[in-house]
Amino acid sequence: MQDTYGYIRVSSTDQNEDRQVRAMRAAGVPERHIFMDKQSGKDFDRPQYKQLVEQLKADDLLYILSIDRLGRSYEEIQEQWRILTKETGVDICVIDMPLLDTRNGKDLMGTFIADLVLQILSFVAQNERESIRKRQEQGIAAAKARGVRFGRPAVEPPENFNSVVTDWEKKRISFHQALHLCGMSEATFYRRLRELRMMREGKSKNCQ
């Protein structure tokens, strides 16, 4: 007996999955057979996807909204398609691309066309992902050139940093006490310490 399943993936918990859910319901997928992961598609280490694959059997039907829901790289999409259709023996219907419906055209020509479309769409999905990453990198570089700073704001040393460091160096206070007095993490303390010592060395050379 054929069972119908649907797989949904959104890139993060902030991305809305409503469109994919509505598409699955419109296709008649039972709610209990809709599997959804909210995480990156960079690999297939996804809990719900793994659970889905364990349940799938030959002649079942799997719906996905678009080919990139399977993954983000050409090789990953091709490999998963092969495993699902060839090894497990399920049919796949890509809702946004009717040509990618393995129930249609199971003869040689139909299979050839489906495989060709799959290769093209897999390439397009990976190319778009790489284009997005390149645009992001270019945007970040342009923002940095304008003076925009990324990450957490730098922790400025307190006014008594010099004296705290002196007390620590002379073993009047412990390292943890020095951190507490400065309100810094170890990494920040050591970074500011290097800057302070470089400044001291500079002053010392200027006085010679």
LINKA-V599625 format. One line per field, one symbol per residue. ss: DSSP state (h for helix, s for strand, l for the rest). phi: phi as a letter, one per 20 degrees, with the letter a starting at -180 (. if undefined). A space follows every 10 residues. Layout:
# LINKA-V599625
ss->???
phi->???
This chain:
# LINKA-V599625
ss->lllsssssss lllllllhhh hhhhhhllll hhhsssssll llllllhhhh hhhhhlllll ssssllhhhl lllhhhhhhh hhhhhhhhll ssssllllll sllllllhhh hhhhhhhhhh hhhhhhhhhh hhhhhhhhhh hhhhhlllll llllllllll hhhhhhhhhl llllhhhhhh hhlllhhhhh hhhhhhhhhh hhhhhhhl
phi->.eddcccccd fbfeeedgff ffffffenff gfdedcddaf efbdecgfff ffffefcgmf dddcfbffff rddgfffgff ffffeeeene ecceffcgfe cffemeffff ffffffffff ffffffffff ffffffffff fffffenfdd nfffeffffe ggfffffffe mfceffffff femcegffff ffffffffff ffffffef
